Amino acid sequence: MSCPICAKVTDPKYRPFCSRRCADVDLGRWLNGSYAVPAETPEDLEEAADALLDEQRQESHGPH
């Protein structure tokens, strides 16, 4: 397995990285937002709030 940061051979102590430096580089990328998981959310905050209210109304008016 090679280091995902620099492609050198990994060190079992820092796996999957080759060194503490590469592990820290990866952590820095997570912390500054370089890595992100895409989300499917409404573009408009007002649209999201309306959708949530509609969902809550449907739940409260369901069969009893």
N, C-alpha and C positions, 0 to 999 in steps of 0.2 A: 504494500500500500504506500502511496506517496502522499506527502503533505499537501493539503488542499490550498495552502497559501503560496508555497515556493516550489513544490514538486520534488523536494528532496525525500530521501527515505525517512519514514517515521521513526520516532524514538518511543519505545513502549511507555516511558515515563510521561510523555506528553501526547500520547495517541489521541486523535489521529494526526497530530502535528509532529514536526521534527524537533521543535524547541519551544522554550517558554516564550521567546520572541514571537513566533508565528501564532501561538495560542493567544497571546495578548493582542496581536493584530486582528485576529478573528473576533475577539471579544469587543475590541474597539469598533469594528464594523457593525456589530449587533447594537452596541450602545448609541452610535451616532445615526442609526437608521438606514445604513447602507443595505442591510438585508431587510426585506419587508415581504409580508404575505399579502397578496392582493385580496381585497374584500369586495363583495357585491353589496354595496350600500347605496341608497338614494343620494344623488348629487346635492339635492336641496334639503337643508335641515328642516324646513317647514314641511316638505313632502314626507320626510321620515316621521315627524311628529304626528302628522295626519294619519299616516298608515298605522302607527302604534295605537292611536285613539280608536280608529276603526276596528282594529283587532280586539281591543279591550271591550268595545261595545258589543261585538259579535259574541264574545265569551259570556258577557253578563246577560245577554238576551237569549241564550241557548235554551234547549229543552230542560224542564225542571222535573 
